[in-house]
Amino acid sequence: AVRPEYVQFMINVPPATSPGYLMRIIMKVTSQRVFSGFPRFNDENPSGEFWAPGYLIISSTQLPPHRMVKDFISQTRKRQGFK
């Protein structure tokens, strides 16, 4: 699901797959694709990372409620020093 504030993925992986490893791969590959398709973003972002730090992983067959995701984003931004 693509929303103005965030993107949600529903992925089915074997139990032995590390969620953190999976997220690192997703973030790396999608960053590379965004920067190759939109070089201007790469020029404006010296970190080489398209995605902001932090992600929410939930083990469920349903997408989490929108309010839960918005609360997670709000709490993450506060910890990062944003109001």
C-alpha positions in Angstrom: 0.0 0.0 0.0 1.4 3.4 -1.0 0.3 6.3 1.1 1.5 9.9 1.2 3.1 9.4 4.6 4.4 5.8 4.2 4.7 2.6 2.2 3.5 -0.8 3.5 4.7 -4.1 2.3 3.1 -7.5 3.0 5.7 -10.2 2.5 5.5 -13.9 3.2 8.9 -15.4 4.1 10.1 -18.6 5.8 10.4 -18.4 9.6 14.2 -18.6 9.5 14.4 -15.3 7.6 15.6 -12.4 9.7 13.2 -9.4 9.6 16.1 -7.0 10.0 18.0 -8.6 7.2 15.0 -8.5 4.9 14.5 -4.8 5.6 18.1 -4.0 4.9 17.8 -5.7 1.5 14.5 -4.0 0.7 15.8 -0.6 1.7 19.1 -1.0 -0.2 17.5 -2.2 -3.4 14.7 0.3 -3.5 17.1 3.2 -2.6 19.3 2.2 -5.6 16.2 2.0 -7.9 14.9 5.4 -6.7 18.2 7.1 -7.1 18.9 5.6 -10.6 15.4 6.6 -11.7 15.6 10.1 -10.1 19.2 11.2 -10.0 18.2 14.6 -8.6 17.3 12.8 -5.3 20.7 11.3 -5.1 22.4 14.7 -5.6 20.3 16.2 -2.8 20.9 13.3 -0.4 24.6 12.6 0.4 23.7 9.7 2.7 23.0 7.3 -0.2 19.8 6.2 1.7 16.4 7.1 0.3 14.5 5.8 3.4 14.5 7.4 6.8 15.8 5.2 9.6 13.2 3.0 11.3 10.6 0.6 10.3 7.7 -1.3 11.8 7.5 -5.1 11.5 4.3 -6.9 12.4 3.6 -10.6 12.1 0.1 -10.7 10.7 -2.0 -11.6 7.7 -3.6 -8.2 7.7 -2.2 -4.7 7.3 -2.0 -2.8 10.6 -4.5 0.0 11.2 -3.6 3.4 9.7 -3.7 5.0 13.2 -1.1 2.5 14.5 1.3 3.3 11.7 0.8 7.1 12.1 1.5 6.7 15.8 4.7 4.8 15.1 5.8 7.4 12.6 5.1 10.2 15.1 7.0 8.5 17.9 9.9 7.7 15.6 10.1 11.4 14.5 10.0 12.6 18.1 13.0 10.3 19.0 14.8 11.7 16.0 14.3 15.2 17.2 11.5 16.3 14.9 8.3 17.8 16.3 
